Amino acid sequence: MTSRTFAQLCLLPLAIFTLTFLALPLARLILASGEGEFGWGIYLKILQTPRYYATLLQTVIISVAVTIAALGISTTAGLFLVRNRFMGRGVLLSILTLPLAFPGVVVGFMIILLGGRQGLVNQILPGHWVFAYSAFGLFLGYLYFSIPRVLLTVMAAAEKIDPALEEAALTLGAPSHRVVLDVILPALAPAMIAAGAIAFATAMGAFGTAFTLATNIDVLPMVIYTEFTLSANIAMAAALSVVLGVITWVLLLIARSFSGATIAAGG
Amino acid sequence: MFKSPAKLFQLAITLLACAFLLIPTLQSALAGVTVNYFRGVSSGLTFKWIIEVWALYSGSIFLSIGLALACLVCTLIIGVPAAYALARNPGRLSRMLEEFISLPLAIPGLALALALLQLYGGWREFRMSWTFILVGHVLYTLPFMVRSVMSVLAAIDLKTLEEGAASLGAPSHRRFLDIVVPNALPGILAGALTVVTLSIGEFNLTWMLHTPFLKTLPVGLADSYASMRLEIASAYTLIFFAMIVPLLLAMQWATARAQRIMS
């Protein structure tokens, strides 16, 4: 056996598995979206139906808000943890990356413990403070799983910035806020774009967290789920899945081109 | 040590973020061993909720462990040889293939599950069997195994090692087993821990693919959040944490180790 045939043989299990369980099902999903009463016009129908359109818009707004918040918090914390060595730094870092392994449902439960009827905030503050099932609760849930993802991407980039650049700027008399604006943030920009794209895509597709929290609000994954299970509107569920999949895929492609990050978009 | 106002501000943000992430996990751990969460810890501590969870959901926990191990075996068999082939022949085609198998990371699990259901949902024996969930888990975790092994293989001089062995008369499959696999071990270990961690926590695909008789740990969690009292839901979450946190730490250790070897 030549080494070329051997290499091809090595790819065979992957090729069979990927074709059977990825390529063909995805092709079937795309075809299924056009098999409804509207045909391929179903994609136009999404924009024309107020319920789907409003849901899409709401999902985008929440995801944008989460992305901005996560970038602000994680860049600040990430830069701090890269620049300073102190007792307990490792512990803080572990805490901040802990939620990476939490499924979306568990994240949802964490928010219920904070802002549910028996939640911490409602117990501490006087009056009635239940926000777990509102848009704000969903925002907090998405923020919960976005912080670690953004943090890791930003920290990896911050570690590669040459400290000499910063020192040079300081010796030349730049005040520290100018150093941040003119030296650090431009150097971090590619990583921040990548991290932002990851956070946005994850928030758009988050199902587990929405499943636990979004009882009153419509977000795209929940609408897909109800179209499929309750309304048995297969074509619409498939079309919305295709739209969602294309959005998140393109965003993560952008993220990958700015940094080589591999972070799963589960939430 | 942190004297300037800017440093103090950064520290404050970092600590606030830590508090936001940590406090609910501690609350959950505490609620899982408290007699009555609403009355507080003063009502006493107990293991009865954990025992009750075990009675209700131990099947789900074992199913998840079994699934994770089966998923590991599949990703090893499919992923390690494929990573070798892709690392041996870098190029456009390999890049495209790698990009394609990484699609399950980019496409939400819900959409992938719908795709699988569309094509195979009508095949009853398959739909009702645990292998249907396994397929979803392998789909989701495979790219991590492939990339983890590929990045280690890309860092060593595979070609020279293989040529040396070939000149001594080693056939292709012996070179793979005796040279490639031992050299790729740190990557395989990091990939394996990632696969097991992700498989045990997978919910988005599994929720769509599961059947009433096959509930995995996270499916059981969703079930308990919706229908059980807070103490039971918390105790179940506590058991999940006890499984997933050591796995996560081991995974981070193994990944950092593989990266150290590469550089």
Chai-1 contact restraints between the chains, C-beta under 6 A:
chainA,res_idxA,chainB,res_idxB,connection_type,confidence,min_distance_angstrom,max_distance_angstrom,comment,restraint_id
A,M1,B,S172,contact,1.0,0.0,6.0,A-B,restraint_1
A,S3,B,S172,contact,1.0,0.0,6.0,A-B,restraint_2
A,F6,B,S172,contact,1.0,0.0,6.0,A-B,restraint_3
A,A7,B,A85,contact,1.0,0.0,6.0,A-B,restraint_4
A,A7,B,R88,contact,1.0,0.0,6.0,A-B,restraint_5
A,C10,B,P81,contact,1.0,0.0,6.0,A-B,restraint_6
A,C10,B,Y84,contact,1.0,0.0,6.0,A-B,restraint_7
A,C10,B,A85,contact,1.0,0.0,6.0,A-B,restraint_8
A,L11,B,A82,contact,1.0,0.0,6.0,A-B,restraint_9
A,L11,B,A85,contact,1.0,0.0,6.0,A-B,restraint_10
A,P13,B,I78,contact,1.0,0.0,6.0,A-B,restraint_11
A,L14,B,I78,contact,1.0,0.0,6.0,A-B,restraint_12
A,L14,B,A82,contact,1.0,0.0,6.0,A-B,restraint_13
A,F17,B,I78,contact,1.0,0.0,6.0,A-B,restraint_14
A,T18,B,I101,contact,1.0,0.0,6.0,A-B,restraint_15
A,F21,B,V135,contact,1.0,0.0,6.0,A-B,restraint_16
A,F21,B,L139,contact,1.0,0.0,6.0,A-B,restraint_17
A,L24,B,L119,contact,1.0,0.0,6.0,A-B,restraint_18
A,P25,B,A115,contact,1.0,0.0,6.0,A-B,restraint_19
A,P25,B,L116,contact,1.0,0.0,6.0,A-B,restraint_20
A,P25,B,L119,contact,1.0,0.0,6.0,A-B,restraint_21
A,L26,B,A115,contact,1.0,0.0,6.0,A-B,restraint_22
A,R28,B,Q118,contact,1.0,0.0,6.0,A-B,restraint_23
A,R28,B,L119,contact,1.0,0.0,6.0,A-B,restraint_24
A,L29,B,A115,contact,1.0,0.0,6.0,A-B,restraint_25
A,L29,B,Q118,contact,1.0,0.0,6.0,A-B,restraint_26
A,A32,B,Q118,contact,1.0,0.0,6.0,A-B,restraint_27
A,I73,B,A17,contact,1.0,0.0,6.0,A-B,restraint_28
A,T76,B,Q10,contact,1.0,0.0,6.0,A-B,restraint_29
A,T76,B,I13,contact,1.0,0.0,6.0,A-B,restraint_30
A,A77,B,I13,contact,1.0,0.0,6.0,A-B,restraint_31
A,A77,B,T14,contact,1.0,0.0,6.0,A-B,restraint_32
A,A77,B,A17,contact,1.0,0.0,6.0,A-B,restraint_33
A,F80,B,Q10,contact,1.0,0.0,6.0,A-B,restraint_34
A,F80,B,T14,contact,1.0,0.0,6.0,A-B,restraint_35
A,L92,B,C18,contact,1.0,0.0,6.0,A-B,restraint_36
A,I95,B,C18,contact,1.0,0.0,6.0,A-B,restraint_37
A,I95,B,L21,contact,1.0,0.0,6.0,A-B,restraint_38
A,I95,B,L22,contact,1.0,0.0,6.0,A-B,restraint_39
A,P99,B,L21,contact,1.0,0.0,6.0,A-B,restraint_40
A,A101,B,T197,contact,1.0,0.0,6.0,A-B,restraint_41
A,A101,B,G201,contact,1.0,0.0,6.0,A-B,restraint_42
A,A101,B,I244,contact,1.0,0.0,6.0,A-B,restraint_43
A,A101,B,L248,contact,1.0,0.0,6.0,A-B,restraint_44
A,P103,B,G201,contact,1.0,0.0,6.0,A-B,restraint_45
A,P103,B,F203,contact,1.0,0.0,6.0,A-B,restraint_46
A,P103,B,P218,contact,1.0,0.0,6.0,A-B,restraint_47
A,G104,B,F203,contact,1.0,0.0,6.0,A-B,restraint_48
A,V105,B,F203,contact,1.0,0.0,6.0,A-B,restraint_49
A,V105,B,P218,contact,1.0,0.0,6.0,A-B,restraint_50
A,V105,B,L221,contact,1.0,0.0,6.0,A-B,restraint_51
A,V105,B,A222,contact,1.0,0.0,6.0,A-B,restraint_52
A,F109,B,Y225,contact,1.0,0.0,6.0,A-B,restraint_53
A,M110,B,P24,contact,1.0,0.0,6.0,A-B,restraint_54
A,L113,B,P24,contact,1.0,0.0,6.0,A-B,restraint_55
A,L113,B,Q27,contact,1.0,0.0,6.0,A-B,restraint_56
A,L113,B,S28,contact,1.0,0.0,6.0,A-B,restraint_57
A,L114,B,P24,contact,1.0,0.0,6.0,A-B,restraint_58
A,Q118,B,F38,contact,1.0,0.0,6.0,A-B,restraint_59
A,Q118,B,L230,contact,1.0,0.0,6.0,A-B,restraint_60
A,I147,B,A17,contact,1.0,0.0,6.0,A-B,restraint_61
A,G205,B,P108,contact,1.0,0.0,6.0,A-B,restraint_62
A,F207,B,L110,contact,1.0,0.0,6.0,A-B,restraint_63
A,F207,B,N204,contact,1.0,0.0,6.0,A-B,restraint_64
A,G208,B,F203,contact,1.0,0.0,6.0,A-B,restraint_65
A,G208,B,N204,contact,1.0,0.0,6.0,A-B,restraint_66
A,T212,B,Y225,contact,1.0,0.0,6.0,A-B,restraint_67
A,P221,B,L110,contact,1.0,0.0,6.0,A-B,restraint_68
A,I224,B,L110,contact,1.0,0.0,6.0,A-B,restraint_69
A,S241,B,A111,contact,1.0,0.0,6.0,A-B,restraint_70
A,S241,B,L114,contact,1.0,0.0,6.0,A-B,restraint_71
A,L244,B,P108,contact,1.0,0.0,6.0,A-B,restraint_72
A,L244,B,A111,contact,1.0,0.0,6.0,A-B,restraint_73
A,G245,B,I107,contact,1.0,0.0,6.0,A-B,restraint_74
A,G245,B,A111,contact,1.0,0.0,6.0,A-B,restraint_75
A,T248,B,A106,contact,1.0,0.0,6.0,A-B,restraint_76
A,W249,B,A106,contact,1.0,0.0,6.0,A-B,restraint_77
A,W249,B,I107,contact,1.0,0.0,6.0,A-B,restraint_78
A,L252,B,A106,contact,1.0,0.0,6.0,A-B,restraint_79
A,T262,B,R147,contact,1.0,0.0,6.0,A-B,restraint_80
A,A264,B,L105,contact,1.0,0.0,6.0,A-B,restraint_81
A,G266,B,N204,contact,1.0,0.0,6.0,A-B,restraint_82
